[in-house]
């Protein structure tokens, strides 16, 4: 039986799912398991027999534990539930935005955004998302930013400090080089390090918050931004920025090669 069918087998029964979840923290005596799962004793024993028959749980001297397969199935179900929780906060956002631009490992970790808010423009407040970014960036002494588009307000708000880093999209620099109205100033920041790389999404992260902007499915650059202040979201954003930074080219090197 394949992994997918094993997971389906568990998830098609609330009793089987609850048993797997109850055993996640560790082995449980039978009496504790009977108290933890909201079902009749006969239903629990029947589910345990079926789970044991599929190699997902095994009996101990006084109770039950997950097998290696059961642990992997439990982890998968946990990730699925976490994704469902992520979507439930704002289903419309995830339907309309392109998550494929994120590296696959970070797509898998999206539930780490945990508690988040989607900041959108409204008919009466078109600049709300921009103001949200500017206000947050201006309020911190340092932050890391990835910008795939040029915005003068973002440029002005970016802290100039040795602990700040800025990644610009190649498209931003190339457009500036071809523009008569905007010029590239490699020395714009005295202390903030600047690098360049192709990147189709925006990211900003500080010690207190993270902001993520994904393109819409039609490729249009959106105004909606995901904002979170949870430790797990900040850790996710820091890891993503570190990956982008490692692959990016110092702006001086990039300009010298143009």
C-alpha positions in Angstrom: 0.0 0.0 0.0 1.4 3.4 -1.0 2.0 6.3 1.4 -0.8 8.3 -0.1 -3.4 5.5 0.5 -2.1 5.0 4.0 -2.7 8.7 4.8 -6.1 8.5 3.2 -6.9 5.4 5.3 -6.1 7.4 8.4 -7.8 10.6 7.5 -11.1 9.0 6.3 -11.8 8.1 10.0 -11.8 10.7 12.7 -11.1 8.0 15.3 -8.1 6.8 13.5 -6.9 10.3 13.0 -7.4 11.2 16.6 -5.5 8.1 17.7 -2.5 8.9 15.5 -2.6 12.5 16.8 -2.9 11.4 20.4 0.2 9.1 20.1 2.3 11.9 18.5 3.8 13.1 21.8 4.8 9.5 22.7 3.6 6.2 23.9 0.3 6.1 25.8 -1.1 3.5 28.2 -4.4 2.1 26.9 -6.5 3.8 29.6 -5.0 7.2 28.7 -5.6 6.7 25.0 -9.3 5.7 25.7 -9.7 8.9 27.7 -8.0 11.1 25.1 -10.0 10.0 22.0 -13.6 11.1 21.8 -15.2 7.8 20.8 -16.6 4.6 22.3 -14.2 2.0 23.5 -15.3 -0.4 20.9 -14.7 2.1 18.1 -11.2 2.9 19.5 -10.3 -0.8 19.8 -11.5 -1.4 16.3 -9.5 1.5 15.0 -6.4 0.4 16.9 -6.8 -3.1 15.3 -7.0 -1.6 11.9 -4.1 0.8 12.4 -2.0 -2.0 13.8 -2.9 -4.2 10.8 -1.6 -1.4 8.5 1.6 -1.1 10.4 0.9 2.3 11.8 0.8 1.6 15.5 2.1 -1.2 17.7 1.1 -2.4 21.1 3.5 -2.1 24.1 3.4 -3.8 27.5 0.7 -1.4 28.8 -0.4 0.6 25.8 0.4 1.8 22.3 3.0 3.6 20.2 3.5 4.9 16.6 5.6 2.8 14.3 8.1 4.6 12.0 5.5 4.6 9.3 2.9 5.9 11.8 5.2 8.8 12.8 5.7 9.8 9.1 2.0 9.7 8.5 1.3 11.7 11.7 3.8 14.4 10.5 2.2 14.5 7.1 -1.3 14.9 8.6 0.0 17.7 10.8 1.5 19.5 7.8 -1.8 19.1 5.9 -3.8 20.5 8.9 -1.3 23.4 9.1 -1.8 24.2 5.4 -5.6 24.1 5.9 -5.2 26.6 8.8 -3.0 28.8 6.6 -5.6 28.8 3.8 -8.5 29.4 6.2 -7.2 32.8 7.3 -7.5 34.3 3.8 -8.5 31.8 1.1 -8.9 34.5 -1.6 -5.3 35.5 -1.2 -3.9 32.1 -1.9 -6.2 31.5 -4.8 -5.1 34.7 -6.6 -1.3 34.7 -5.9 1.5 32.7 -7.3 3.3 30.6 -4.7 5.3 28.8 -7.3 7.8 31.6 -7.3 9.0 30.6 -3.9 11.7 27.8 -3.6 10.0 24.5 -3.0 11.4 24.0 0.5 9.9 27.4 1.5 6.6 26.5 0.0 6.5 23.5 2.2 7.2 25.7 5.2 4.5 28.3 4.5 2.4 27.2 7.5 5.2 28.7 9.6 3.7 32.1 8.7 1.3 31.1 11.5 -0.8 34.1 12.5 -0.7 36.6 9.7 -2.7 39.5 8.2 -3.1 40.4 4.5 -2.8 44.1 4.0 -4.8 45.3 0.9 -5.5 48.6 -0.7 -9.1 49.8 -0.6 -11.1 52.3 -2.6 -10.7 54.8 0.1 -7.1 54.0 1.0 -5.1 53.0 -2.1 -1.7 53.5 -0.5 -2.4 51.4 2.6 0.0 48.5 1.7 2.8 50.9 0.8 2.3 52.9 4.0 2.3 49.7 6.0 5.8 48.8 4.6 7.2 52.3 4.9 6.0 52.7 8.5 7.4 49.3 9.6 10.7 49.8 7.8 11.2 53.3 9.2 10.4 52.1 12.7 13.4 49.7 13.0 17.1 50.4 13.1 17.9 47.6 10.7 16.2 45.1 8.5 16.7 42.9 5.4 14.8 43.7 2.2 14.3 42.0 -1.1 12.8 44.3 -3.8 11.8 43.2 -7.3 10.4 46.7 -8.2 11.7 50.2 -7.7 9.6 52.4 -5.3 11.1 55.7 -4.2 9.2 55.6 -0.8 10.8 52.2 -0.1 14.2 53.5 -1.0 13.9 56.5 1.3 12.6 54.3 4.2 15.4 51.7 4.0 17.7 52.0 7.0 21.4 52.8 6.3 23.2 50.6 8.8 25.8 47.9 8.9 23.2 45.4 10.1 20.9 46.1 7.1 21.0 44.3 3.7 19.2 45.0 0.5 18.6 42.8 -2.5 17.4 44.4 -5.7 16.1 42.5 -8.7 18.3 42.6 -11.8 15.3 44.1 -13.6 15.3 47.1 -11.3 18.9 47.8 -12.0 18.6 47.2 -15.7 15.6 49.5 -15.9 17.5 52.2 -14.1 20.5 51.9 -16.4 18.1 52.4 -19.4 16.2 55.2 -17.8 16.9 58.9 -18.2 14.8 59.9 -15.1 16.3 57.5 -12.6 20.0 56.8 -12.1 21.8 54.0 -10.4 23.8 55.1 -7.3 25.9 52.2 -6.1 26.9 54.4 -3.1 23.3 55.3 -2.2 23.9 53.7 1.2 27.0 54.3 3.3 26.7 51.1 5.4 23.8 49.0 4.0 25.1 46.2 1.8 23.4 45.9 -1.5 23.3 42.9 -3.9 21.5 42.0 -7.1 19.8 38.9 -8.3 16.7 37.8 -10.3 13.8 37.7 -7.9 10.0 37.8 -8.6 8.7 38.4 -5.1 9.3 41.0 -2.3 10.4 40.2 1.2 11.2 42.3 4.3 12.2 41.0 7.7 13.3 42.6 11.0 13.6 41.3 14.5 9.9 42.2 15.0 8.1 41.4 11.8 8.1 40.0 8.3 6.4 41.1 5.1 5.9 39.0 2.0 4.6 40.1 -1.4 3.8 37.5 -4.0 2.9 38.2 -7.6 -0.6 37.6 -8.9 -1.2 34.5 -11.1 -1.4 36.7 -14.2 2.0 38.1 -13.4 0.7 41.5 -12.3 2.5 43.1 -9.4 0.0 43.2 -6.5 -0.5 45.6 -3.7 -1.6 42.9 -1.2 1.1 42.0 1.4 1.3 39.3 4.0 2.4 40.6 7.4 3.3 38.5 10.5 4.9 39.1 13.8 5.3 35.6 15.0 8.7 34.1 15.8 8.1 31.2 13.3 7.2 33.6 10.5 10.3 35.7 11.2 12.5 32.6 11.2 11.0 31.5 7.9 11.7 34.9 6.4 15.2 35.1 7.7 16.0 31.7 6.2 14.6 32.7 2.9 16.5 35.9 2.8 19.7 34.1 3.7 19.2 31.9 0.7 18.6 34.8 -1.6 21.5 36.8 -0.2 23.9 33.9 -0.7 23.0 33.6 -4.4 23.1 37.4 -5.1 25.9 39.5 -6.6 27.3 42.6 -5.0 25.9 45.6 -6.8 29.4 47.0 -7.6 30.3 43.7 -9.4 27.0 43.6 -11.2 27.4 47.2 -12.5 31.0 46.5 -13.5 29.9 43.7 -15.8 27.2 45.7 -17.5 
